[in-house]
Amino acid sequence: MNKSIFIIAVSLLFAVGTAVGRPAPDKKTRYIVLAEQARHYVAIADAATQRIVWTWDVSKSGLPAEHRNWFNCPTEIKPVYGGLCILVVSNGGIGLIRIADHRMIWYAASGGGFPHSAEVLPDGNVAVACSTSNTPAGDKLKIYRVDYDRFPATEAVAVYPLKSGHNVVWDRKNKVLWATAYTTLNAYAYGLKEGVPALTLRESLPLPDGGADPHDLFPAYGERKLWLTTSERLYKFDPKRKRFDEVAVADELRHLKSASSGPSGYPTIVLRPTEQWWSNALVAIDGAPVYTGPEYFKIYKGRWLLDNTFSYPKNHRLPAKR
């Protein structure tokens, strides 16, 4: 994100009293956005102090009571719109949270299907990847039309098969949407067909080393590459060369739920489950601790609160009406 926009966003965050009284950050402050499932939090942690400085949860969301359970157990948290918002995915919903005032400025019901990730498309609409759920709603890639004047959305405008969908990432340079299926990495063109948002499958690449059931796909900071996690390995995928390069990690780091990197001095952080599918800690790829929360925390994913120029323009602005 533009650094000045980030400073403004975080200053607003602190100004509305959400940061436990801490002053505005200096240039060395490093924030991690967390999907925390014990208390159904979307949270921001300060890696230097190990403190949680901001949280959002359904009990304080202002959402109607009948919609609050859509946002239990968050599975995705993506900084979007220049760090002003967080795109959150939970067991039954997808939404955009504005950090400064905690307001959910748009949201939708997933219709089931165990959604795991989402992405903001160039026109502001949202793509959602749904995993296997043993229901007709599972194993799907869905497109939701975003209207800031009328929500929640209750139905997707387009739905496509995607076995074990766990991730979705817009590639701004190549103008494709990347998403993994059970054994492939797929690229989709996005546009309108008869006025309706639509995807067209462009190519399907087999996963490296005979891998299956991949989990996270997320841009590597400052690179034209994507982090990809499978059950046993961590890779960087180069869209230009269509090449997967394995990245060395500590021996115990398997079944990684998320991977996120930053500029020089930032470690690449991963979430390795230590209890079923969660952990209370994020570690670097060499195993060194980076953030450790309370023992009861159930962190599913963690991402540095940084810009993402792989997916979004430098000035990634919210629409005027919101």
JODARA-V659946 format. One record per pair of residues at least 6 apart in sequence whose C-alpha atoms are under 6 Angstrom apart, sorted by the first residue. I is the first residue (numbers start at 1). GAP is how many residues later the second one is. D is the distance in Angstrom with one decimal. If there is no record, write none. Layout:
# JODARA-V659946
i & gap & d
I & GAP & D
I & GAP & D
This chain:
# JODARA-V659946
i & gap & d
1 & 81 & 4.7
1 & 306 & 3.8
6 & 77 & 5.9
9 & 75 & 5.5
11 & 13 & 5.8
12 & 88 & 5.2
13 & 87 & 4.3
18 & 36 & 5.6
19 & 34 & 4.4
19 & 35 & 5.4
30 & 16 & 5.9
30 & 17 & 5.7
31 & 14 & 5.5
31 & 15 & 4.8
31 & 16 & 6.0
31 & 273 & 5.9
31 & 274 & 5.4
32 & 12 & 5.5
32 & 13 & 5.2
32 & 271 & 5.4
32 & 272 & 4.4
32 & 273 & 5.5
33 & 10 & 5.7
33 & 11 & 4.5
33 & 269 & 5.5
33 & 270 & 5.2
34 & 8 & 5.8
34 & 9 & 5.1
34 & 267 & 5.9
34 & 268 & 4.6
35 & 7 & 5.3
35 & 39 & 5.3
35 & 264 & 5.6
35 & 265 & 5.5
35 & 266 & 5.3
36 & 262 & 5.4
36 & 263 & 4.4
37 & 36 & 4.5
37 & 261 & 5.1
38 & 259 & 5.6
38 & 260 & 5.2
40 & 32 & 5.3
40 & 33 & 5.1
41 & 15 & 5.6
41 & 16 & 4.9
42 & 13 & 5.6
42 & 14 & 5.1
43 & 11 & 5.6
43 & 12 & 4.3
44 & 8 & 5.8
44 & 9 & 5.8
44 & 10 & 5.1
45 & 6 & 5.6
45 & 7 & 4.3
45 & 8 & 5.7
47 & 244 & 5.8
58 & 10 & 5.6
70 & 22 & 4.1
70 & 23 & 4.8
71 & 19 & 4.9
71 & 22 & 5.7
72 & 18 & 5.9
73 & 17 & 5.5
73 & 18 & 6.0
74 & 15 & 5.6
74 & 16 & 4.0
75 & 14 & 5.5
75 & 15 & 5.3
75 & 41 & 5.3
76 & 12 & 5.4
76 & 13 & 4.9
76 & 41 & 5.3
77 & 10 & 5.6
77 & 11 & 4.7
78 & 8 & 5.4
78 & 9 & 5.0
79 & 6 & 5.9
79 & 7 & 4.6
80 & 6 & 5.7
81 & 235 & 4.7
81 & 236 & 5.3
82 & 234 & 5.4
84 & 14 & 6.0
84 & 15 & 5.8
85 & 12 & 5.3
85 & 13 & 4.4
85 & 14 & 5.5
86 & 10 & 5.7
86 & 11 & 5.2
87 & 8 & 5.8
87 & 9 & 4.7
88 & 6 & 5.8
88 & 7 & 5.3
91 & 23 & 5.6
92 & 17 & 5.9
92 & 18 & 5.2
92 & 20 & 5.9
93 & 15 & 5.6
93 & 16 & 4.5
93 & 17 & 4.9
94 & 13 & 5.5
94 & 14 & 5.3
95 & 11 & 5.6
95 & 12 & 4.0
96 & 8 & 5.5
96 & 9 & 5.8
96 & 10 & 5.4
97 & 6 & 5.6
97 & 7 & 4.3
106 & 42 & 5.9
107 & 45 & 5.1
108 & 44 & 4.7
108 & 45 & 4.4
108 & 46 & 5.7
109 & 45 & 5.0
112 & 25 & 5.6
113 & 17 & 5.2
113 & 20 & 5.3
113 & 24 & 4.3
113 & 25 & 3.7
114 & 16 & 5.4
114 & 17 & 5.4
114 & 19 & 5.8
115 & 14 & 5.7
115 & 15 & 3.9
115 & 16 & 5.9
116 & 13 & 5.9
116 & 14 & 5.8
116 & 50 & 5.1
117 & 11 & 5.8
117 & 12 & 5.4
117 & 50 & 5.0
118 & 9 & 5.3
118 & 10 & 4.2
118 & 50 & 5.9
119 & 7 & 5.5
119 & 8 & 5.2
119 & 50 & 5.9
120 & 6 & 4.7
125 & 19 & 6.0
125 & 20 & 5.0
125 & 21 & 4.9
126 & 17 & 5.8
126 & 18 & 5.3
127 & 15 & 5.6
127 & 16 & 4.5
128 & 13 & 5.7
128 & 14 & 5.1
129 & 12 & 4.7
129 & 36 & 5.0
129 & 37 & 5.7
129 & 38 & 5.7
130 & 8 & 5.6
130 & 9 & 5.5
130 & 10 & 5.1
130 & 35 & 5.0
131 & 7 & 5.5
131 & 8 & 4.9
131 & 33 & 4.3
131 & 34 & 4.4
131 & 35 & 5.8
132 & 6 & 4.8
132 & 7 & 4.9
132 & 32 & 5.0
139 & 22 & 6.0
139 & 23 & 4.9
139 & 24 & 4.4
139 & 25 & 5.2
139 & 26 & 5.7
140 & 20 & 5.5
140 & 21 & 4.6
140 & 22 & 4.6
141 & 18 & 5.7
141 & 19 & 5.1
141 & 21 & 5.7
142 & 16 & 5.7
142 & 17 & 4.5
143 & 13 & 5.5
143 & 14 & 5.8
143 & 15 & 5.2
144 & 12 & 4.7
144 & 13 & 5.7
148 & 174 & 5.1
162 & 19 & 5.4
163 & 18 & 5.0
163 & 19 & 5.5
164 & 17 & 5.7
164 & 18 & 5.5
165 & 16 & 5.6
166 & 49 & 5.5
167 & 12 & 5.5
167 & 49 & 5.9
167 & 50 & 5.7
168 & 10 & 5.6
168 & 11 & 4.5
169 & 8 & 5.7
169 & 9 & 5.1
170 & 7 & 4.5
170 & 141 & 5.0
171 & 6 & 6.0
171 & 139 & 6.0
171 & 140 & 5.1
172 & 139 & 4.9
176 & 11 & 5.9
176 & 12 & 5.2
176 & 13 & 4.8
177 & 10 & 5.5
177 & 11 & 4.9
178 & 8 & 5.6
178 & 9 & 4.7
179 & 6 & 5.9
179 & 7 & 5.3
180 & 6 & 5.8
182 & 30 & 5.5
182 & 31 & 4.6
183 & 24 & 5.7
183 & 29 & 4.7
184 & 21 & 5.3
184 & 22 & 4.4
184 & 23 & 5.1
185 & 19 & 5.7
185 & 20 & 5.1
186 & 17 & 5.8
186 & 18 & 4.4
187 & 15 & 5.5
187 & 16 & 5.4
188 & 11 & 5.8
188 & 12 & 5.2
188 & 13 & 4.4
188 & 14 & 5.2
189 & 10 & 5.5
189 & 11 & 5.1
190 & 8 & 5.9
190 & 9 & 4.7
191 & 6 & 5.7
191 & 7 & 5.6
192 & 6 & 5.5
214 & 15 & 5.8
214 & 16 & 4.1
215 & 14 & 5.5
215 & 15 & 5.9
216 & 12 & 5.6
216 & 13 & 5.2
216 & 41 & 6.0
216 & 42 & 5.3
217 & 10 & 5.4
217 & 11 & 4.7
218 & 8 & 5.4
218 & 9 & 5.2
219 & 7 & 4.3
219 & 8 & 5.9
220 & 6 & 5.2
220 & 7 & 5.8
220 & 41 & 5.8
221 & 40 & 5.5
221 & 41 & 5.1
225 & 12 & 5.4
225 & 13 & 4.8
226 & 10 & 5.4
226 & 11 & 5.0
227 & 8 & 5.8
227 & 9 & 4.7
228 & 6 & 5.9
228 & 7 & 5.1
231 & 24 & 4.3
232 & 22 & 5.1
232 & 23 & 5.9
234 & 12 & 5.9
234 & 13 & 5.5
235 & 10 & 5.3
235 & 11 & 4.3
235 & 12 & 5.3
236 & 8 & 5.7
236 & 9 & 5.2
237 & 6 & 5.7
237 & 7 & 4.5
249 & 36 & 4.9
249 & 37 & 5.6
250 & 36 & 4.9
250 & 37 & 5.6
256 & 15 & 5.6
256 & 16 & 4.8
257 & 14 & 5.4
258 & 12 & 5.4
258 & 13 & 5.3
258 & 43 & 5.3
259 & 10 & 5.7
259 & 11 & 4.5
260 & 8 & 5.6
260 & 9 & 5.3
260 & 43 & 5.3
261 & 7 & 4.2
267 & 17 & 5.7
268 & 16 & 5.4
269 & 14 & 5.4
269 & 15 & 4.5
270 & 12 & 5.8
270 & 13 & 5.7
271 & 11 & 5.2
273 & 6 & 5.0
278 & 20 & 5.2
278 & 21 & 5.4
278 & 22 & 5.1
279 & 19 & 5.3
279 & 20 & 5.3
280 & 12 & 6.0
280 & 13 & 5.3
280 & 17 & 4.8
280 & 18 & 5.4
280 & 19 & 5.5
281 & 10 & 5.5
281 & 11 & 4.2
281 & 12 & 6.0
282 & 8 & 5.7
282 & 9 & 5.2
283 & 6 & 4.4
283 & 7 & 5.0
